[in-house]
Amino acid sequence: MRSSEAGMIHIIGAGLAGLAAAVRLTGSGRPIVIHEATAQAGGRCRSYQDQATGMLIDNGTHLLLSGNRAALSFANAVGSAASLHGPSEAEFPFLDLASSEQWTLRFGDGRFPWWVLDKDRRVPQTGLTDYLPLVRLAWAAGDRSIGEVMDCSGPIYQRLLEPFLLAALNIAPREGSAKLAGALIRETLGLGGQACRPLLARDGIGNVFVEPAIAWLRQRGVRIGLEDELHGMQFSGGHVSQLDFAETRIGLEQEDAVILAVPPYVAAKLVLNLRTPTDFRGIVNAHFRVDPPAHLPPMLGVINGLCQWVFTLPGRISVTISDAGHLFNLPREELAQAIWRDVAKIGRLSEILPPWQIVRERRATFAATSEQNALRPGPETAWSNLLLAGDWTATGLPATIESAVRSGYHAADLASHRLRVAA
Ligand SMILES: Cc1cc2nc3c(=O)[nH]c(=O)nc-3n(C[C@H](O)[C@H](O)[C@H](O)COP(=O)(O)OP(=O)(O)OC[C@H]3O[C@@H](n4cnc5c(N)ncnc54)[C@H](O)[C@@H]3O)c2cc1C
C-alpha cells in the first residue's frame, strides 16, 4: 500500500464533473490526481474515431445554450470556448413531418422573452395568453409531474415545450419533473434570446470539453490516470481511509480529499447507504456520412417524426432521439434505415442508406421525474473527506453538461474550504 501525498485531492472519474472539479482546484496548491476507469476521459460526453463511417463522431450530439454559464466558463477556462458554434441570435427552425409545415422560432438577443409579444416570432397558431403555462411551470410550487401542472396539448406544448423539454429532460415531458422544467425555463427561455442561443461543437464535443481540459490540467501538474478504476473504499474514524484500485491501495489521512465523480450506480456500490437515482432513460444518436444539402439548417427540430433533432455537420448528418428506450431492441440496421427515411424526406435525399453509425446510450441520464429528482444527494457525505459530484447530484438541473460542471465546481469549492479549515 502507498500513502497519498499530504493534502492530496483524489478525483474519481474523468467525466465533465470530475474534470470541472480538477479545473476549479488547480491553483489551490494541493496535488491533484484523477483516476478514470476507462481508457478515455469524457464519460458520457466524448468523441471517437468511428470505423463504420471513417469519421470522428460524438457519442451524442451535445447541444448547449448560451445560458449554460458554468459549461461556458469551463470551456473559457481551458481555452476552447471558440470551438462552440452557433447563430448570432437564438433561432430554432422546425419542420412538422406530418403536415410539411415549417416555422422558425426567433427569440432575438434580448434579456427578456420579448418575442412572445411579437406574433411573427411566436409559435404559429398561438396568442400571448397561451404562454401563461410557461410562467406557471417556471414557478411551480413543490415538485409534481409537468402533466399535473399544465395541459400537455395544443400548439404551444407540441411546437415549443415538448421538443425543448424532451431534449433537455430526456423524458416524455408530461412524466417529467415540473421543478426541473421550471429551473430550465428560468435559466434559458425566461431570460430571453440572450440565454437561448444554441451552441454546437462542430468538430467534436471532445475537442471542446475533454481534450483541451486534459491538456490544460496536465500542463498544471494534475496527474490523470486512465484505466485506473476504483474498486472500493475503506472508511474509519469518520473519513475515507483507503482507496482500493486493481493493483494499488492508497492510504488516506483526514487532510486528503476524495471527490467521487462517477455515475450514480457506481457511487451506490462504493458508498454504503448512499441514496441515488435508480431509474434511467436512453438516447439514440445516428450519424450518416453524407454531405448535407445546403438548404438544411445547422440544426432542425422535427415534429411528428422518428427523428427529433437533425444536425448538419461537415460531411455528416446526425440525428438525436431522446427518451429512446423503445428503440433499444430494434436491430441496428433496421433502426438506421428507419431514421434515414426521415432524413431523406427532410433533406430531399436518396433513400439509399449512406455509411452510418448508431450509438445507443441506455443509461444516458437519470429519469428526470419528481420521484428520481428527490433521490439526488447533495455533494456532502457522512465522511469528512468524501464529496460527491456528477450530473445526478442535487444541482437543481436535469442531467446535462451544465449540471455536471456545476456539481464539479461545487464539490471543488467545498473541498478547498475544508482543506483550508483543516490546515
Ligand atoms: C447520448 C447523450 C447525449 C447527451 N446530450 C446532451 C446535450 O445535448 N446537452 C447536455 O448538456 N447534456 C447532454 N448529455 C448529458 C451529458 O453528457 C452528461 O450530463 C455529462 O456528460 C455527465 O458528466 P458526469 O461527469 O456527471 O458523468 P459521466 O460522464 O458519466 O462521468 C463519470 C466518469 O466516471 C468514470 N468511472 C465510472 N466508474 C469509475 C470507477 N469505479 N473508477 C474511476 N472512474 C470511474 C466513467 O468512466 C466516466 O468517465 C447527453 C448524454 C448522452 C449520453
The ligand as an SDF file (V2000), in Angstrom:
LIG
                    3D

 53 58  0  0  0  0  0  0  0  0999 V2000
  -26.1390   10.4530  -25.8680 C   0  0  0  0  0  0  0  0  0  0  0  0
  -26.0990   11.6080  -24.9140 C   0  0  0  0  0  0  0  0  0  0  0  0
  -26.4860   12.8690  -25.3470 C   0  0  0  0  0  0  0  0  0  0  0  0
  -26.4490   13.9470  -24.4590 C   0  0  0  0  0  0  0  0  0  0  0  0
  -26.8020   15.1790  -24.9200 N   0  0  0  0  0  0  0  0  0  0  0  0
  -26.6310   16.2540  -24.1240 C   0  0  0  0  0  0  0  0  0  0  0  0
  -26.8560   17.5610  -24.6260 C   0  0  0  0  0  0  0  0  0  0  0  0
  -27.2290   17.7430  -25.7860 O   0  0  0  0  0  0  0  0  0  0  0  0
  -26.6240   18.6210  -23.7850 N   0  0  0  0  0  0  0  0  0  0  0  0
  -26.2020   18.4380  -22.4970 C   0  0  0  0  0  0  0  0  0  0  0  0
  -25.9770   19.4360  -21.7950 O   0  0  0  0  0  0  0  0  0  0  0  0
  -26.0050   17.2050  -21.9830 N   0  0  0  0  0  0  0  0  0  0  0  0
  -26.2040   16.1140  -22.7520 C   0  0  0  0  0  0  0  0  0  0  0  0
  -25.9730   14.8520  -22.2750 N   0  0  0  0  0  0  0  0  0  0  0  0
  -25.6460   14.6950  -20.8430 C   0  0  0  0  0  0  0  0  0  0  0  0
  -24.1610   14.9150  -20.5600 C   0  0  0  0  0  0  0  0  0  0  0  0
  -23.3700   14.1500  -21.4360 O   0  0  0  0  0  0  0  0  0  0  0  0
  -23.9020   14.4660  -19.1180 C   0  0  0  0  0  0  0  0  0  0  0  0
  -24.7390   15.2050  -18.2620 O   0  0  0  0  0  0  0  0  0  0  0  0
  -22.4690   14.6680  -18.6400 C   0  0  0  0  0  0  0  0  0  0  0  0
  -21.5390   14.2230  -19.5970 O   0  0  0  0  0  0  0  0  0  0  0  0
  -22.2910   13.8930  -17.3290 C   0  0  0  0  0  0  0  0  0  0  0  0
  -20.9930   14.0690  -16.8190 O   0  0  0  0  0  0  0  0  0  0  0  0
  -20.5930   13.4130  -15.4420 P   0  0  0  0  0  0  0  0  0  0  0  0
  -19.1670   13.7450  -15.2080 O   0  0  0  0  0  0  0  0  0  0  0  0
  -21.5810   13.7820  -14.4050 O   0  0  0  0  0  0  0  0  0  0  0  0
  -20.7680   11.8300  -15.6110 O   0  0  0  0  0  0  0  0  0  0  0  0
  -20.0230   10.7870  -16.5730 P   0  0  0  0  0  0  0  0  0  0  0  0
  -19.8350   11.3990  -17.9120 O   0  0  0  0  0  0  0  0  0  0  0  0
  -20.8430    9.5430  -16.5040 O   0  0  0  0  0  0  0  0  0  0  0  0
  -18.5960   10.5760  -15.9300 O   0  0  0  0  0  0  0  0  0  0  0  0
  -18.3110    9.6090  -14.9580 C   0  0  0  0  0  0  0  0  0  0  0  0
  -16.9090    9.0880  -15.2020 C   0  0  0  0  0  0  0  0  0  0  0  0
  -16.5690    8.1770  -14.1510 O   0  0  0  0  0  0  0  0  0  0  0  0
  -15.8770    7.0800  -14.7130 C   0  0  0  0  0  0  0  0  0  0  0  0
  -15.9810    5.9640  -13.7640 N   0  0  0  0  0  0  0  0  0  0  0  0
  -17.0340    5.1450  -13.5250 C   0  0  0  0  0  0  0  0  0  0  0  0
  -16.7350    4.2740  -12.5560 N   0  0  0  0  0  0  0  0  0  0  0  0
  -15.4690    4.5320  -12.1430 C   0  0  0  0  0  0  0  0  0  0  0  0
  -14.5950    3.9710  -11.1650 C   0  0  0  0  0  0  0  0  0  0  0  0
  -15.0050    2.9680  -10.3780 N   0  0  0  0  0  0  0  0  0  0  0  0
  -13.3380    4.4660  -11.0280 N   0  0  0  0  0  0  0  0  0  0  0  0
  -12.9210    5.5040  -11.8150 C   0  0  0  0  0  0  0  0  0  0  0  0
  -13.7050    6.0710  -12.7560 N   0  0  0  0  0  0  0  0  0  0  0  0
  -14.9700    5.6140  -12.9120 C   0  0  0  0  0  0  0  0  0  0  0  0
  -16.6080    6.8500  -16.0240 C   0  0  0  0  0  0  0  0  0  0  0  0
  -15.8430    6.0570  -16.9050 O   0  0  0  0  0  0  0  0  0  0  0  0
  -16.7960    8.2820  -16.5040 C   0  0  0  0  0  0  0  0  0  0  0  0
  -15.6880    8.7400  -17.2410 O   0  0  0  0  0  0  0  0  0  0  0  0
  -26.0390   13.7510  -23.1180 C   0  0  0  0  0  0  0  0  0  0  0  0
  -25.6530   12.4770  -22.6820 C   0  0  0  0  0  0  0  0  0  0  0  0
  -25.6800   11.4220  -23.5660 C   0  0  0  0  0  0  0  0  0  0  0  0
  -25.2560   10.0580  -23.0930 C   0  0  0  0  0  0  0  0  0  0  0  0
  1  2  1  0
  2  3  1  0
  2 52  2  0
  3  4  2  0
  4  5  1  0
  4 50  1  0
  5  6  2  0
  6  7  1  0
  6 13  1  0
  7  8  2  0
  7  9  1  0
  9 10  1  0
 10 11  2  0
 10 12  1  0
 12 13  2  0
 13 14  1  0
 14 15  1  0
 14 50  1  0
 15 16  1  0
 16 17  1  0
 16 18  1  0
 18 19  1  0
 18 20  1  0
 20 21  1  0
 20 22  1  0
 22 23  1  0
 23 24  1  0
 24 25  2  0
 24 26  1  0
 24 27  1  0
 27 28  1  0
 28 29  2  0
 28 30  1  0
 28 31  1  0
 31 32  1  0
 32 33  1  0
 33 34  1  0
 33 48  1  0
 34 35  1  0
 35 36  1  0
 35 46  1  0
 36 37  1  0
 36 45  1  0
 37 38  2  0
 38 39  1  0
 39 40  1  0
 39 45  2  0
 40 41  1  0
 40 42  2  0
 42 43  1  0
 43 44  2  0
 44 45  1  0
 46 47  1  0
 46 48  1  0
 48 49  1  0
 50 51  2  0
 51 52  1  0
 52 53  1  0
M  END
$$$$
